[in-house]
Amino acid sequence: LFDDDKVNHFSLSENDINANAVKTLYFASIGKYAKMYEPTKRLKNSSVFLIGLGAVGSRVASSLALNGLGKLFASDSKEVGPADIELGPYTNHNAGTQRGEALRSILPDKTELHWVKADLPNKQFLNCLNLADLVICCSENRSLLYRSSLNRMCVTQGKTWLNTAVYEDYGEVGPTVIPYMSPCFDCYFLRINSNIDDIELHTAYQEQLMSDEKQLGLLSP
């Protein structure tokens, strides 16, 4: 998912090597990575745009940071609430503060964080999307139209993106959309619909999710 050219012109400090010793040894055991430090270099010199910093997004951000991601762009306009504290890495001390500011206090100092206080695309949001190597959507906006419009935006800009979502009784990771190389998000749901036994019930459920757009907003096409 990250550019191979970046790896060849980048070196690791001794601190980077020591901090990622266990992960480095793991990747060294995989034949694809003949150079044992290549995955660490790849992460160190790559960037991710994370949309949504709730319970899921904040966990993803923490995991990426702890694994040595070089630059993290993030977008969220909400404050830390009880569910974020219960399920995410936030503490009671973070309650009522902006999620982006709270996340900044949690992540390691070496992680470069660029936070945009927005849920819908403005100039800063689009700038983050254009600069990132990978986009991960962890938005609590469950509207399929929201993700469909994000899909069109990423495909148009040639950005690989990963969908994640949490519903009442299950979680969803995927698909990973690689523009013009894999099926897109809309294609994914067409395939799901073609294999549903009770299509009427499933359609009613999708329509209910789409009705959330009135409360949660939509990305511009």
HUFEN-V60118 format. One record per backbone hydrogen bond with DSSP energy under -0.5 kcal/mol. CO is the residue of the C=O (numbers start at 1). NH is the residue of the N-H. If there is no record, write none. Layout:
((CO NH) (CO NH))
This chain:
((3 6) (3 7) (4 7) (4 8) (5 9) (7 10) (13 17) (14 18) (15 19) (16 20) (18 21) (20 24) (21 25) (22 26) (23 27) (24 28) (25 29) (26 29) (27 30) (29 31) (30 33) (32 34) (34 36) (35 38) (37 41) (38 42) (39 43) (40 44) (41 45) (43 46) (43 70) (46 70) (46 71) (47 133) (47 134) (48 50) (48 73) (49 51) (49 136) (50 52) (50 75) (51 138) (54 58) (55 59) (56 60) (57 61) (58 62) (59 63) (60 64) (61 65) (62 66) (63 67) (64 69) (65 68) (70 112) (71 48) (72 114) (73 50) (74 116) (75 52) (78 99) (80 96) (81 85) (82 86) (83 87) (84 88) (84 90) (91 94) (92 95) (94 97) (97 80) (98 102) (99 103) (100 104) (101 105) (102 106) (103 106) (103 107) (108 111) (111 113) (112 72) (113 115) (114 74) (116 76) (116 118) (122 126) (123 127) (124 128) (125 129) (126 130) (127 131) (128 132) (133 160) (134 49) (135 162) (136 51) (136 138) (137 164) (140 142) (143 147) (144 148) (145 149) (146 150) (147 151) (148 152) (149 153) (150 154) (151 155) (152 156) (153 157) (154 158) (154 159) (155 158) (158 160) (160 135) (161 177) (162 137) (163 174) (165 172) (170 167) (172 165) (175 163) (175 177) (176 178) (177 161) (177 179) (178 181) (178 182) (184 188) (185 189) (186 190) (187 191) (188 192) (189 193) (190 194) (191 195) (192 195) (193 196) (197 199) (198 202) (199 203) (200 204) (201 205) (202 206) (203 207) (204 208) (205 209) (206 210) (207 211) (209 212) (210 213) (211 214) (212 215) (212 216) (213 217))
